[in-house]
Amino acid sequence: MLLFGAAIVPGAWLLHPLNLGQDKLLLTLVYLWALTQIAALLPIRWTHGNQYMYDPLLVATGLIAPGAGVAVIAWLALFDGRMPGRDSPWWALAFNRANQAIDNAIPSLVVAAIPTGEDWWTLPTKTVVYVVVHLVLNYSIVAKVLSIVNRTSFWATLSQNVGTSTLTSTMLLSFSGGILYLFLQPRMGPVGFFMPPVLFGFLLAATAHVPDAPRLPH
């Protein structure tokens, strides 16, 4: 898993090269990196786990910079305050980065293959496809690893840790990545960079009141 997570960066670059000469792309990626790192350090604390707010940021990054772009952000911007060896095994922290790189690079490459058009339904369709593939990969990989570590059934682990509340809050956050993508388009100008914090305030208020439920860790 760790090797595949590391290989996803050069592999995705070959499939979908990152054009840093694109209008404001580098600035946008640095901005998304900073917000993603802040979100990783400030999760919503639930009784049975944490609700991380970086999901929509990674979705937006994947729509803007498919493949290597979002994979690099996932590797570099998910420090959550735990120190390797002191607070958690190094492999557990590295697994989180590798998992998120895989879970976002693959769906971003899938949606990048969808023909781009001016129809209103193009972005919603891409966002839905991205989120569905992302969630299937994320929950499947984490459940499989936990089932191996705990020597339990994969399906039992998945069903015990993924409930309606978990999916509701995670999907609400992830789908908002499409809105972030719109805000960060060059045509939006500087105002686009001020809108994501406002959206995050709304999402924070909305998800904080979703009934608590167990969830698989990111």
Buried (B, 14 or more C-beta within 10 A) or exposed (E): BEEEBBBBBEBBBEBBEBEEEEEBBEEBBEBBBEBBBBBBEBBBEBEEBBBBBBBBBBBBBBBBBBBBBBBBBBBEBBEBEEEEEEEEEEEBBBBBBBBBBBBBBBBBBBBBEEEEEEEEEBBEBBBBBBBBBBBEBBBBBBBBBBBEEEEEEBEEBBEBBBEEBBBBBBBBBBBBBBBBBBBBEEEBEEEBBEBBEEBBEEBBEBBEEBEEBBBBEB
